C-alpha cells in the first residue's frame, strides 16, 4: 500500500510509529499503576515527537514504484514501513489523523482514518476524509470535555479524555480519546493523531456497579428499622437512613464513629459489650432495646446482632468475623397489641414473640432457594444444606404456589406491598407470613430477595377482631333501640334498621338526611345549643327528650342519648346517638296524668257536693217550713229561692255523678227500652229537621246498670248531639253486643275494665264534629264549647263518672264536619253480680213523696197522723241539719236526741239504747264515721234500726249491717218524715 501525493508522500511510517507510541501511552494509563504510568506516558510522547521530526525530514528523490513479487527482497526500512502501515490499518483502536490547524470551517480536516474507526463510528472513509470530527459530537457530548480538547489542540499539547460520541446512526458510545501532536523536523506542529478506544462496556459495567450499590443502599434504606455494620472496634462501616435519622446524623457522618460518639457513653458501652459478645462467640444474639438518641423515642426495638463474616479472597486476611451486623425491628405495634389482648383476654400473655426476620434469595426462573439467613434456619427448622436443596413452593401451601414469580428487574425497589402467605415449617406447622420481595440481578441471572415477617399471631388477632366486629354489628343491627352515627358535618353516616323504622324510612333514605331535617321545629333550638357544646368540647354527652317527624306526618317522641367520638387530638369526629321510642309511654303518661287530674277533680267535686248537700238540706228544709199567705208579696220570692235551691241540688247530683258517687241500684236493663225512653223524651225537644232513629241488634242482651242513671247518661248524649246539629241532621241510637278478649289491650284510661261480654250503646249524629283538641278535654269538668248560659260543662263528666261506676268504658269517634259517635260499653247483666253483696242487705233510697204544698192561713189544715211515741237519735256533724231534723221530727210527734259525731252517738246510744227506736246516722263525720259508729251500735244492740243519711253513693254502705234504708241529701222535711216512718215499719233483723 503506497501513497503518491502531488507534493510529497504521506509519512505513513512515522505516523504509524506515533500511533503505536500513543497507543502504548493509552494502554499504560489504563493498565499500569499510577506511579509507573506517568513517566512511561511521558517517554512515549517524547518518542512520538521525535518520530514526527524524522517523518518531516527532506524526502529523497522519487523512485519508480516497482511491484515486487513475493520472492523479491525489499529494503529493511520499507519492510518496517509496510509492517507499521499494516499495524495501523488493522489496529483495534480507531485512529484518525487530522490537520494541525483548522483550514476553513470549524475543526480540523481528517486526513486519514483506519478500518477500526469506520467500524466504530459507522462512517466510511469517504464520509470522513476532508471533514471535521465534529460530526461525532451530539447532545450527550460533554461541553467541558470538548472545551478542554479544543484548548489542548490549540495549544499543541497532548490530552487524554473520556468522551461520549455518536455514530452515524445516532447511537451514542463512549471512547477513551488520546490526542497526540506530531511535530515536523523544525519542531512545528505537523499533524494530530486522534486515537479512540471503545470503553462503552467498561462504562456499562461501572453503571451496573453504581446501580448495584444504589440497589443495596435502597434495600437497607427501605427497611423499616435500623440496619448497621461495624468493624472489630465497633466503629460504623455502614448505616441505613432509618437509623441515621433516629440518631440525628447522616449515614456518611456515622461512618468511622462509635455509638458512644454518636449517642452517649452509657449507650456506647452497652453496644460495645453486645458487639464483643457476638465477636467472641461468633453467634447471633437478640435483645430488646430503646434508642436514647437526640430525636429517638421510647419505642421498643427488637435488636438482632450477628457476626459480619468475611470469606477468603476478600482481603489479605483469612475467612472469619470482621465485625458485627445489627438489625432492629420496631415492635411497639406488637407490644401495643399484646397489652390490648392481655387486658381483654387473659388467655393471651403476649401477641408476638420477638423474632428476627427470615431472608431468602431465590432464582426467579427455577424458584430454587440460593441463600438463607440464620433467622430463616431458626424459624423454619431446616439446615442450610436442606434449604439450598428446596424451592420456594416446597415451603408454601399448594393453594399459594400460583403466586406470580415474575422475572427479576434490577430496580432495587420492592415489587409491591407485602403479600400475606402461608408457609410450612420442617415440622409441618403452618405459619402466616408477610413477604416483601425485591428484584435483583446476581451474576447475570434474575433473583429475588424475600424478607419474611411472621404475622401468625397478628392474623389471629385480626380474625378475633373481625369476629368481634361481626358480633357488635349483629347487636347494632338487631337492637330495638335506634342507633345512629353522624359525622362532623352533621350527616348520617350509619344507622340501624330500628332507627330507620322509627322514622318511617329505609336505611339508605336516612343516610341522605341530617338530624335537623327530621327534628321537630320546636326542638331545633335546644338541639343546636347542645350540639354546639359538644363540638366545642364543653361536654362529651347529653340526654334529652325530642320529637322526630315521619314522612306520614306523625310525631315520634324519643329519649336521645348522644355521645361524642373524638380523634386523638380531642377534636369532634363523630356523634353516636341512641334513640328510644317513648311515644307510647308518653301517651300513657299523659293518660295517667289526665286520669289523676280527673280523679283529683272528682274527689274535690265529691267533697264540695257533700258539703253543699248539707247546706241545701238546711235551705230546702227551712223553706218547706215557711208558711206565707197567698197575698203575701214575698211568696213569689220564696218560690224563686226554692227553685234555685232545687237547681243547685240537680247540679250537686251531676257533681256526684262525675265523682262516681251516685247512689246505684243495679238491675237488668233492656237496651231497647232504655233507648226508646230517651227517644220518647227527645221527640218533644229536638228540631223537626233532625231525624231520630233506633237500631238494636236482635240478639242484644240486657245491660247490668242503674236504669235511672243509664237513661240520664244517654239523654245527656242525645241533647249534646241535638245541639251539634243546629241546621238539622240525623240522630241515631244503636245497641249491639261486643266481646273484650284477654288478648285485647285495655282501653286507654279505663284500667278497671276486665275481659268479658259487653253491650255497646252508641249515639251518632251528623253534626259539626270535634277537633282532636276538643276531644282531649271532652270529659274535663266545666269545659264546654257552648255559649255562655247554655251549658255547665258537667254533662259529659257526669256520663264519664256513671260509666266508670258501671265498670265500662267510653269510645269517641269524631272529625270536624263529619259528625260524632260516642259509644258507651257496659257489662251484660249476666256478666257480674254486685260485688260482695250476695248475702248483704243493700240499703236502698227511700221513695221520695211529692213535695208538700205550701200551707197558707186560708188553706184547710190537714189532720196529721199521730205517730207512735218513739225516740230517735239524730246524728250529724252539721248543726243546722240537727236543728232542722229536730224541728221537723218533733213537730211530727217524735222525741229527738242529737249527737254531733259518731263517737258521741255511740256514747249516747250505749246509755239510752233501750229507749231509742231509730238512729238517723250521717255517713261522713269527724272523729268517727257513721259506718264505724253503726258497727259499735250493732255490737251493743244487734237489733238496732239505723237509717243512713248521706250525699254519697250507696256503694259505701254495701257491707253495713242493720241498715233500714238510705236518706239522700238534700231532702225536704216531708221526705225526712216519710223515711223515718218507713224505717220504723221494717221489722229489724238481728245481726249475728
Secondary structure, DSSP 8 states (H G I E B T S, - for coil): -----SSS---HHHHHHHHHHHHHHHHHHHHS-HHHHHHHHHHHHHHHHHHHHHHTS------------TTS---HHHHHHHHHHHHHHT-SSEEEEEESS--SSSS-BEEEE-HHHHHHH---HHHHBTSBGGGG--TTS-HHHHHHHHHHHHHT--EEEEEEEE-TTS-EEEEEEEEEEEE-TTS-EEEEEEEEEE-HHHHHHHHHHHHHHHHHHHHHHHSSS-EEEEETTS-EEEE-HHHHHHHTS-HHHHTT--HHHHS-HHHHHHHHHHHHHHHHHT--EEEEE----SS--S--EEEEEEEEEE-TTSSSS-SEEEEEEEEEEE-HHHHHHHHHHHHH-TT-S-S------EEEEEETTT-BEEEE-HHHHHHH---HHHHHT-BGGGGB-GGGTTS------S--SBSSS-EEEEEE-TTS-EEEEEEEEEEEEETTEEEEEEEEEE-HHHHHHHHHHHHHHHHHHHHHHH-SSEEEEEETTSBEEEE-HHHHHHTTS-HHHHTT-BGGGGB-HHHHHHHHHHHHHHHTTS-SEEEEEEEEE-TTS-EEEEEEEEEEEE-TTS-EEEEEEEEEE-HHHHHHHHHHHHHHHHHHHHHHHHHHHHHHHHHHHHHHHHHHH----TT-THHHHHHHHHHHHHHHHHHHHHHHHHTT-----EEEE-HHHHHHHHHHHHTTTS-TTEEEEEEE-TT---EEEEHHHHHHHHHHHHHHHHHT-TT-EEEEEEEEEEEE-TTS---TT-TT--SEEEEEEEEEE-S----HHHHHTTTSTT---S-TTS--S-HHHHHHHHHHHTT-EEEEEE-TTS-EEEEEEEEBTTT---TT-TTS----B-----------TTS-----------EEEEE-S-HHHHHHHHHHHHHTT-EEEEESSHHHHHHHHHHHTTTEEEEEEESS-SSS-HHHHHHHHHHH-TT--EEEEESS-GGGGTT-SSEEEEEESS--HHHHHHHHHHHHHS------
